[in-house]
């Protein structure tokens, strides 16, 4: 697992994807700190690392990044950690469009 708080190249993501799930990498984004963790088998492992580093769970969202897809379709907002009934997120999908936009901006800022 790797915390991305500066930048990572798209090519690095492609290589990580090829080593794990073939075409994507799992990531958890902290929308408050504007960082993410990548390269784990489970979103919950990435979430645990960020919690250990002082992140708050309310700010953590699981995604999948497909680095070879076009930038308008390379983020999939799907993870078990996103199920949060008390935040009105009842599915694995990030349902709040404003949170989706925050995640997109953070990922686009971190991946060059």
Buried (B, 14 or more C-beta within 10 A) or exposed (E): BBBBBEEBEBEBBBEBBEEBEEBBBBBBBBBEBBBBBBBBEBBBBBBBBBBEEEBEEEBBBBBBBBBEEEEEEBBBBBBEBBEBEEEEBEEBEBBEEEBBEBBBEBBEEBBE
